[in-house]
């Protein structure tokens, strides 16, 4: 499998490099989105794309196939590959470059913060007793995984999905599941970082329990605040653990942001 030269920047050991086919697919998709390639335009040949982007023809084939699977390109036998008419319903997808560094992944964490605050508030208003019991079981599963020496990533994600399910709106669970693919490796690094600090592990447990307590109390405002605080603190733990470095401009922006 060909991967980007030099691997991935700004991350700890074990972070998976972004594949060249992902990069090329993202670049071609950007040309389609920007209008540089319009519906009906013929894509350069496989050989031409390989030369233009400095990759092998197998990388080109994989990238083109990926874009075809999203309905953005179509093949005409004996003629070539063309930009397809705009689809009526385009699936949500992120640029694979979001996986290139922990700083980029923090952007996805910020997106989660906006979503999960409201998700937790709705869970507090709508959850059934059975769903609340499910949240408590999810907490125990995280503790059990950590006690057994596992990283607890899957159990942590299951906990957050359970909060989504407790809203009674299945779209939230689907959206969180979509975001997970961009966060799984980041969470493994985060969990490894937290496992080296007993204070971090204690904070995470307390934050999880605060969310559940607010949901059980049917206090939407407290649930929202607890979920947002949990994700903000998660970003701070990444910085404190040296996993993510904040630039001066970014720090200043956060200090100016209303709280």
SULUR-V63397 format. One record per helix or strand of 2 or more residues. SS is the DSSP state (h for helix, s for strand). FROM is the first residue (numbers start at 1). TO is the last residue. If there is no record, write none. Layout:
[[SS/FROM/TO] [SS/FROM/TO]]
This chain:
[[h/20/34] [h/46/53] [h/57/69] [s/73/76] [s/80/83] [h/96/99] [h/102/126] [h/129/147] [h/153/165] [h/170/195] [h/198/216] [h/220/240] [h/248/256]]
